[in-house]
């Protein structure tokens, strides 16, 4: 097993969920984060679990998507009746906010996809992500696949995290009439996560995927971002789409629907 050093100042990204943000702000990123994959990938022989923190570039969007899919499926299983009722009301009264008992308790469990931008404040040893390369090809794993396992006993300090990216969030007014620009923007954001799935599932080169994405849409990150600090987190969680239980659930469902539809087009099963 070979190690490779990412020099101080290197920018890496980490995929997570919104309900982890305050923990990372207060405690930093723990030294070991379990790798989460789509359920259909868990049995692939090369989708291994290594000790450390998986960091990368486009792969951070895969990680955010995989976590989001896992928690959404769990939430749906645990609250099937409420979720079914919510979806039915959303379909029959598309632009009206459903008023259902229990939404507030349900909404606090919802985590939306987040990508953290981290600037390494010291030289850091990393290992190969053996899903893409053998353990002795760490340098290639970073230069070509932009996916490695950071091996630092203290984890990642909070002050190394400089920014967090998140998808465009919708409210019920965005569902009125024809497809709004904000709905399209959220779909474009979601397609970045599917790009990460394509890197994992099809072994597509991330540089090519990001170049094509930038050529078509002009961005290579989620469309929304904030500086990573206490004031920004307070502003984020007080956005209408986050603080309102029905709004948060709406965004969970619209992102989930887009992920499912876009992944199917690439032949990638979410389950």
TORKOL-4160 file (C-alpha; in steps of 0.2 Angstrom, whole numbers, padded with zeros to 4 digits, m for minus):
271
<pt num="1" X="0000" Y="0000" Z="0000"/>
<pt num="2" X="0008" Y="0016" Z="m0005"/>
<pt num="3" X="0004" Y="0034" Z="0001"/>
<pt num="4" X="0005" Y="0050" Z="m0008"/>
<pt num="5" X="0006" Y="0067" Z="m0001"/>
<pt num="6" X="m0006" Y="0081" Z="m0005"/>
<pt num="7" X="0003" Y="0097" Z="m0002"/>
<pt num="8" X="m0003" Y="0111" Z="0010"/>
<pt num="9" X="m0015" Y="0122" Z="0000"/>
<pt num="10" X="m0023" Y="0108" Z="m0010"/>
<pt num="11" X="m0042" Y="0110" Z="m0012"/>
<pt num="12" X="m0052" Y="0094" Z="m0009"/>
<pt num="13" X="m0071" Y="0091" Z="m0007"/>
<pt num="14" X="m0081" Y="0081" Z="0004"/>
<pt num="15" X="m0100" Y="0075" Z="0001"/>
<pt num="16" X="m0111" Y="0075" Z="0016"/>
<pt num="17" X="m0129" Y="0080" Z="0022"/>
<pt num="18" X="m0135" Y="0096" Z="0029"/>
<pt num="19" X="m0139" Y="0088" Z="0046"/>
<pt num="20" X="m0120" Y="0085" Z="0048"/>
<pt num="21" X="m0115" Y="0104" Z="0046"/>
<pt num="22" X="m0116" Y="0109" Z="0064"/>
<pt num="23" X="m0106" Y="0094" Z="0070"/>
<pt num="24" X="m0093" Y="0098" Z="0058"/>
<pt num="25" X="m0092" Y="0116" Z="0063"/>
<pt num="26" X="m0091" Y="0112" Z="0081"/>
<pt num="27" X="m0080" Y="0096" Z="0080"/>
<pt num="28" X="m0072" Y="0095" Z="0063"/>
<pt num="29" X="m0073" Y="0080" Z="0052"/>
<pt num="30" X="m0069" Y="0064" Z="0061"/>
<pt num="31" X="m0054" Y="0054" Z="0056"/>
<pt num="32" X="m0065" Y="0040" Z="0050"/>
<pt num="33" X="m0081" Y="0042" Z="0039"/>
<pt num="34" X="m0089" Y="0026" Z="0033"/>
<pt num="35" X="m0091" Y="0025" Z="0014"/>
<pt num="36" X="m0109" Y="0025" Z="0009"/>
<pt num="37" X="m0113" Y="0018" Z="m0008"/>
<pt num="38" X="m0129" Y="0015" Z="m0018"/>
<pt num="39" X="m0137" Y="m0001" Z="m0012"/>
<pt num="40" X="m0134" Y="m0009" Z="m0029"/>
<pt num="41" X="m0115" Y="m0005" Z="m0027"/>
<pt num="42" X="m0112" Y="m0013" Z="m0010"/>
<pt num="43" X="m0109" Y="m0030" Z="m0017"/>
<pt num="44" X="m0097" Y="m0025" Z="m0031"/>
<pt num="45" X="m0080" Y="m0033" Z="m0027"/>
<pt num="46" X="m0070" Y="m0017" Z="m0029"/>
<pt num="47" X="m0082" Y="m0005" Z="m0019"/>
<pt num="48" X="m0071" Y="m0007" Z="m0004"/>
<pt num="49" X="m0072" Y="0001" Z="0013"/>
<pt num="50" X="m0056" Y="0009" Z="0019"/>
<pt num="51" X="m0051" Y="0018" Z="0035"/>
<pt num="52" X="m0050" Y="0037" Z="0033"/>
<pt num="53" X="m0060" Y="0051" Z="0025"/>
<pt num="54" X="m0064" Y="0049" Z="0006"/>
<pt num="55" X="m0061" Y="0066" Z="m0002"/>
<pt num="56" X="m0061" Y="0071" Z="m0020"/>
<pt num="57" X="m0069" Y="0082" Z="m0033"/>
<pt num="58" X="m0084" Y="0075" Z="m0043"/>
<pt num="59" X="m0084" Y="0060" Z="m0031"/>
<pt num="60" X="m0089" Y="0072" Z="m0017"/>
<pt num="61" X="m0106" Y="0074" Z="m0027"/>
<pt num="62" X="m0107" Y="0055" Z="m0027"/>
<pt num="63" X="m0105" Y="0054" Z="m0009"/>
<pt num="64" X="m0118" Y="0067" Z="m0006"/>
<pt num="65" X="m0130" Y="0058" Z="m0017"/>
<pt num="66" X="m0127" Y="0041" Z="m0009"/>
<pt num="67" X="m0130" Y="0047" Z="0008"/>
<pt num="68" X="m0145" Y="0057" Z="0002"/>
<pt num="69" X="m0153" Y="0041" Z="m0006"/>
<pt num="70" X="m0149" Y="0030" Z="0009"/>
<pt num="71" X="m0157" Y="0042" Z="0022"/>
<pt num="72" X="m0172" Y="0046" Z="0010"/>
<pt num="73" X="m0176" Y="0027" Z="0008"/>
<pt num="74" X="m0175" Y="0025" Z="0027"/>
<pt num="75" X="m0186" Y="0040" Z="0030"/>
<pt num="76" X="m0199" Y="0033" Z="0018"/>
<pt num="77" X="m0199" Y="0016" Z="0026"/>
<pt num="78" X="m0201" Y="0023" Z="0043"/>
<pt num="79" X="m0214" Y="0036" Z="0039"/>
<pt num="80" X="m0223" Y="0028" Z="0024"/>
<pt num="81" X="m0241" Y="0033" Z="0028"/>
<pt num="82" X="m0236" Y="0052" Z="0030"/>
<pt num="83" X="m0225" Y="0052" Z="0015"/>
<pt num="84" X="m0238" Y="0044" Z="0004"/>
<pt num="85" X="m0251" Y="0057" Z="0010"/>
<pt num="86" X="m0239" Y="0071" Z="0007"/>
<pt num="87" X="m0235" Y="0065" Z="m0011"/>
<pt num="88" X="m0253" Y="0063" Z="m0015"/>
<pt num="89" X="m0258" Y="0080" Z="m0009"/>
<pt num="90" X="m0243" Y="0087" Z="m0019"/>
<pt num="91" X="m0249" Y="0079" Z="m0035"/>
<pt num="92" X="m0267" Y="0084" Z="m0033"/>
<pt num="93" X="m0264" Y="0102" Z="m0027"/>
<pt num="94" X="m0247" Y="0105" Z="m0034"/>
<pt num="95" X="m0244" Y="0123" Z="m0029"/>
<pt num="96" X="m0252" Y="0122" Z="m0012"/>
<pt num="97" X="m0242" Y="0118" Z="0003"/>
<pt num="98" X="m0249" Y="0101" Z="0011"/>
<pt num="99" X="m0254" Y="0103" Z="0029"/>
<pt num="100" X="m0251" Y="0086" Z="0037"/>
<pt num="101" X="m0250" Y="0082" Z="0056"/>
<pt num="102" X="m0232" Y="0076" Z="0060"/>
<pt num="103" X="m0222" Y="0085" Z="0047"/>
<pt num="104" X="m0212" Y="0095" Z="0059"/>
<pt num="105" X="m0205" Y="0080" Z="0068"/>
<pt num="106" X="m0202" Y="0072" Z="0051"/>
<pt num="107" X="m0193" Y="0087" Z="0044"/>
<pt num="108" X="m0180" Y="0088" Z="0057"/>
<pt num="109" X="m0173" Y="0071" Z="0051"/>
<pt num="110" X="m0171" Y="0076" Z="0033"/>
<pt num="111" X="m0154" Y="0080" Z="0027"/>
<pt num="112" X="m0151" Y="0088" Z="0010"/>
<pt num="113" X="m0135" Y="0085" Z="0000"/>
<pt num="114" X="m0120" Y="0096" Z="0004"/>
<pt num="115" X="m0103" Y="0097" Z="m0003"/>
<pt num="116" X="m0089" Y="0105" Z="0008"/>
<pt num="117" X="m0074" Y="0114" Z="0000"/>
<pt num="118" X="m0059" Y="0111" Z="0011"/>
<pt num="119" X="m0041" Y="0118" Z="0009"/>
<pt num="120" X="m0028" Y="0107" Z="0017"/>
<pt num="121" X="m0018" Y="0118" Z="0030"/>
<pt num="122" X="m0003" Y="0105" Z="0030"/>
<pt num="123" X="0004" Y="0092" Z="0019"/>
<pt num="124" X="m0008" Y="0077" Z="0021"/>
<pt num="125" X="m0004" Y="0058" Z="0017"/>
<pt num="126" X="m0018" Y="0050" Z="0007"/>
<pt num="127" X="m0021" Y="0032" Z="0001"/>
<pt num="128" X="m0028" Y="0026" Z="m0016"/>
<pt num="129" X="m0047" Y="0024" Z="m0018"/>
<pt num="130" X="m0046" Y="0005" Z="m0023"/>
<pt num="131" X="m0063" Y="0006" Z="m0032"/>
<pt num="132" X="m0053" Y="0015" Z="m0046"/>
<pt num="133" X="m0034" Y="0009" Z="m0044"/>
<pt num="134" X="m0024" Y="m0004" Z="m0034"/>
<pt num="135" X="m0017" Y="0002" Z="m0018"/>
<pt num="136" X="0000" Y="0005" Z="m0025"/>
<pt num="137" X="m0007" Y="0018" Z="m0038"/>
<pt num="138" X="m0011" Y="0032" Z="m0026"/>
<pt num="139" X="m0004" Y="0046" Z="m0036"/>
<pt num="140" X="m0014" Y="0041" Z="m0052"/>
<pt num="141" X="m0029" Y="0039" Z="m0041"/>
<pt num="142" X="m0028" Y="0058" Z="m0037"/>
<pt num="143" X="m0022" Y="0065" Z="m0053"/>
<pt num="144" X="m0034" Y="0055" Z="m0064"/>
<pt num="145" X="m0049" Y="0050" Z="m0053"/>
<pt num="146" X="m0048" Y="0064" Z="m0040"/>
<pt num="147" X="m0053" Y="0052" Z="m0027"/>
<pt num="148" X="m0042" Y="0047" Z="m0012"/>
<pt num="149" X="m0043" Y="0042" Z="0007"/>
<pt num="150" X="m0036" Y="0055" Z="0018"/>
<pt num="151" X="m0026" Y="0047" Z="0032"/>
<pt num="152" X="m0025" Y="0060" Z="0047"/>
<pt num="153" X="m0027" Y="0054" Z="0065"/>
<pt num="154" X="m0035" Y="0070" Z="0070"/>
<pt num="155" X="m0047" Y="0071" Z="0055"/>
<pt num="156" X="m0051" Y="0088" Z="0047"/>
<pt num="157" X="m0052" Y="0103" Z="0058"/>
<pt num="158" X="m0067" Y="0114" Z="0055"/>
<pt num="159" X="m0056" Y="0129" Z="0050"/>
<pt num="160" X="m0050" Y="0120" Z="0035"/>
<pt num="161" X="m0068" Y="0120" Z="0028"/>
<pt num="162" X="m0070" Y="0136" Z="0019"/>
<pt num="163" X="m0086" Y="0134" Z="0010"/>
<pt num="164" X="m0101" Y="0123" Z="0008"/>
<pt num="165" X="m0111" Y="0121" Z="m0008"/>
<pt num="166" X="m0130" Y="0116" Z="m0009"/>
<pt num="167" X="m0143" Y="0114" Z="m0023"/>
<pt num="168" X="m0156" Y="0127" Z="m0027"/>
<pt num="169" X="m0170" Y="0125" Z="m0015"/>
<pt num="170" X="m0188" Y="0127" Z="m0020"/>
<pt num="171" X="m0204" Y="0133" Z="m0012"/>
<pt num="172" X="m0222" Y="0130" Z="m0018"/>
<pt num="173" X="m0223" Y="0145" Z="m0029"/>
<pt num="174" X="m0210" Y="0137" Z="m0040"/>
<pt num="175" X="m0222" Y="0123" Z="m0044"/>
<pt num="176" X="m0235" Y="0135" Z="m0051"/>
<pt num="177" X="m0239" Y="0134" Z="m0070"/>
<pt num="178" X="m0225" Y="0130" Z="m0082"/>
<pt num="179" X="m0208" Y="0124" Z="m0076"/>
<pt num="180" X="m0199" Y="0138" Z="m0067"/>
<pt num="181" X="m0180" Y="0143" Z="m0069"/>
<pt num="182" X="m0178" Y="0138" Z="m0051"/>
<pt num="183" X="m0184" Y="0121" Z="m0054"/>
<pt num="184" X="m0173" Y="0119" Z="m0069"/>
<pt num="185" X="m0158" Y="0125" Z="m0059"/>
<pt num="186" X="m0161" Y="0112" Z="m0045"/>
<pt num="187" X="m0162" Y="0098" Z="m0059"/>
<pt num="188" X="m0145" Y="0104" Z="m0066"/>
<pt num="189" X="m0138" Y="0104" Z="m0048"/>
<pt num="190" X="m0145" Y="0086" Z="m0046"/>
<pt num="191" X="m0137" Y="0081" Z="m0062"/>
<pt num="192" X="m0120" Y="0084" Z="m0054"/>
<pt num="193" X="m0123" Y="0071" Z="m0042"/>
<pt num="194" X="m0128" Y="0059" Z="m0056"/>
<pt num="195" X="m0111" Y="0064" Z="m0064"/>
<pt num="196" X="m0103" Y="0057" Z="m0048"/>
<pt num="197" X="m0113" Y="0041" Z="m0050"/>
<pt num="198" X="m0107" Y="0039" Z="m0068"/>
<pt num="199" X="m0089" Y="0040" Z="m0062"/>
<pt num="200" X="m0092" Y="0026" Z="m0050"/>
<pt num="201" X="m0103" Y="0015" Z="m0060"/>
<pt num="202" X="m0096" Y="0017" Z="m0077"/>
<pt num="203" X="m0078" Y="0022" Z="m0073"/>
<pt num="204" X="m0080" Y="0038" Z="m0083"/>
<pt num="205" X="m0066" Y="0050" Z="m0081"/>
<pt num="206" X="m0071" Y="0065" Z="m0070"/>
<pt num="207" X="m0062" Y="0078" Z="m0079"/>
<pt num="208" X="m0071" Y="0074" Z="m0095"/>
<pt num="209" X="m0088" Y="0074" Z="m0086"/>
<pt num="210" X="m0084" Y="0091" Z="m0078"/>
<pt num="211" X="m0078" Y="0098" Z="m0094"/>
<pt num="212" X="m0094" Y="0093" Z="m0103"/>
<pt num="213" X="m0105" Y="0099" Z="m0088"/>
<pt num="214" X="m0096" Y="0116" Z="m0088"/>
<pt num="215" X="m0098" Y="0118" Z="m0107"/>
<pt num="216" X="m0116" Y="0115" Z="m0106"/>
<pt num="217" X="m0121" Y="0124" Z="m0090"/>
<pt num="218" X="m0106" Y="0135" Z="m0085"/>
<pt num="219" X="m0103" Y="0128" Z="m0068"/>
<pt num="220" X="m0095" Y="0113" Z="m0059"/>
<pt num="221" X="m0102" Y="0114" Z="m0042"/>
<pt num="222" X="m0120" Y="0116" Z="m0035"/>
<pt num="223" X="m0127" Y="0133" Z="m0039"/>
<pt num="224" X="m0128" Y="0139" Z="m0021"/>
<pt num="225" X="m0114" Y="0142" Z="m0009"/>
<pt num="226" X="m0110" Y="0150" Z="0008"/>
<pt num="227" X="m0094" Y="0153" Z="0018"/>
<pt num="228" X="m0093" Y="0139" Z="0031"/>
<pt num="229" X="m0095" Y="0148" Z="0048"/>
<pt num="230" X="m0108" Y="0150" Z="0061"/>
<pt num="231" X="m0117" Y="0165" Z="0054"/>
<pt num="232" X="m0119" Y="0156" Z="0037"/>
<pt num="233" X="m0126" Y="0140" Z="0044"/>
<pt num="234" X="m0138" Y="0151" Z="0054"/>
<pt num="235" X="m0144" Y="0159" Z="0038"/>
<pt num="236" X="m0144" Y="0143" Z="0028"/>
<pt num="237" X="m0155" Y="0134" Z="0041"/>
<pt num="238" X="m0167" Y="0149" Z="0042"/>
<pt num="239" X="m0170" Y="0149" Z="0023"/>
<pt num="240" X="m0189" Y="0147" Z="0020"/>
<pt num="241" X="m0186" Y="0130" Z="0012"/>
<pt num="242" X="m0176" Y="0124" Z="0027"/>
<pt num="243" X="m0185" Y="0131" Z="0041"/>
<pt num="244" X="m0203" Y="0127" Z="0035"/>
<pt num="245" X="m0206" Y="0108" Z="0037"/>
<pt num="246" X="m0216" Y="0106" Z="0022"/>
<pt num="247" X="m0203" Y="0116" Z="0012"/>
<pt num="248" X="m0189" Y="0104" Z="0017"/>
<pt num="249" X="m0199" Y="0089" Z="0013"/>
<pt num="250" X="m0204" Y="0096" Z="m0004"/>
<pt num="251" X="m0185" Y="0098" Z="m0008"/>
<pt num="252" X="m0181" Y="0081" Z="m0002"/>
<pt num="253" X="m0194" Y="0074" Z="m0014"/>
<pt num="254" X="m0190" Y="0085" Z="m0029"/>
<pt num="255" X="m0171" Y="0081" Z="m0028"/>
<pt num="256" X="m0175" Y="0062" Z="m0025"/>
<pt num="257" X="m0187" Y="0062" Z="m0041"/>
<pt num="258" X="m0174" Y="0071" Z="m0052"/>
<pt num="259" X="m0160" Y="0059" Z="m0045"/>
<pt num="260" X="m0170" Y="0044" Z="m0049"/>
<pt num="261" X="m0175" Y="0050" Z="m0067"/>
<pt num="262" X="m0158" Y="0055" Z="m0072"/>
<pt num="263" X="m0149" Y="0040" Z="m0065"/>
<pt num="264" X="m0161" Y="0029" Z="m0074"/>
<pt num="265" X="m0156" Y="0037" Z="m0090"/>
<pt num="266" X="m0138" Y="0032" Z="m0087"/>
<pt num="267" X="m0143" Y="0014" Z="m0082"/>
<pt num="268" X="m0139" Y="0017" Z="m0064"/>
<pt num="269" X="m0151" Y="0009" Z="m0051"/>
<pt num="270" X="m0153" Y="0019" Z="m0035"/>
<pt num="271" X="m0158" Y="0004" Z="m0026"/>
